[in-house]
Amino acid sequence: MTNVTGLQAGESAEEQAFQAKIDREERIEPKDWMPEGYRKTLVRQISQHAHSEIVGMLPEGNWVTRAPSLKRKAVLLAKIQDEAGHGLYLYSAAETLDASRDEMTEALHDGRAKYSSIFNYPTLSWADIGAIGWLVDGAAIVNQVALCRCSYGPYARAMERICKEESFHQRQGYEIMMVLAQGTPEQKEMAQDALNRWWGPALMMFGPHDSNSVHSSRNMAWKIKRRSNDDLRQQFIDMTVPQAEYLDLSIPDPDLTWNEETGHYEVGPIDWDEFERVVKGGGPVGRERIRDRRRAWEEGAWVREAALAHAEKRRQRKMQAAAE
Ligand code: BYC
């Protein structure tokens, strides 16, 4: 309800000006006033996104020593390094909202913060590296292209850079799948097996059905989220089914049908019980992922300390030079 001052009931003048700015498609920058709820939901989403990039290095890292050629190894290493870079852009974006890097890391390590459910599945064969690039990075691009238009400037700008790199990741995965699908019968079987295991989890990356998405309506109004979970999932399905056909691989869904009227593919039910379990760290390798992240953090402590000591030395030297 609008009162005599033109404000919505319960909404301050600051909140109204903030929403008006968003409605004009202007970006919100770190020094702008913002409601505490906007700041909190962004820190939640951006930090979860950053953790996903960092935890996402683990299933691929598992194959660096076993990549089938020097070229494949070099490409995989470059991709994993890109993921680390994505994590850093995103942690930096979250820091502009007064989130501390140490607190975000602690929240990941003690299980308070989520990361994408997809990374709680193991990489059992080389074809899984192809399937991750093709399906996981493919799903990530669909989600992240929409986030490039997010109302929060630093997140939107990080997304633009990340999307450029993700498109290379997706292509390298599809190319691995193409080589396997056109290879020996055993190689083709490996590719099909990877598709069978990653298809369902890839669909879950887009989050719960819209009717169960607790944050969607608020985040759409704030234009953090520009398109709904189901809408993006459908785009991914429509884009990926023909790609599987081109590979001559079958999507593991007996209910998959093409709806002539809507111009979309329809899929069978998604296993949301599995999603709930995996999101809570209950996937096949959930515990292992956090154990490995904790170990990497502890073993890297000396690097962080050395970098800080070096920065302090440089600062002291600069101050000394200025005083002379
Ligand atoms: N996994 O109300 P909803 C990559 C959570 S990394 C785990 O719909 P929202 C890559 C959700 O957070 C790409 N949790 O939420 C890296 C919320 O939990 P809380 C990662 C999930 O925010 C390395 C609750 O469920 N991409 O590509 O409106 C190698 C309710 O959901 C998941 C991003 O992080 C899930 N799949 O929408 C290779 C994208 N889905 O906080 C590749 C950024 C939902 O209430 N994030 N949840 O406890 C987003 O776009 C949105 O946060 C989501 C969810 C679409 C994921």
Boltz pocket constraint, residues with backbone or C-beta under 6 A from the ligand:
constraints:
  - pocket:
      binder: B
      contacts: [[A, 44], [A, 45], [A, 48], [A, 49], [A, 50], [A, 52], [A, 53], [A, 54], [A, 55], [A, 56], [A, 57], [A, 83], [A, 114], [A, 115], [A, 116], [A, 117], [A, 118], [A, 132], [A, 136], [A, 137], [A, 140], [A, 143], [A, 204], [A, 205], [A, 206], [A, 207], [A, 208], [A, 212], [A, 213], [A, 214], [A, 215], [A, 216], [A, 219], [A, 225], [A, 229], [A, 279]]
      max_distance: 6.0
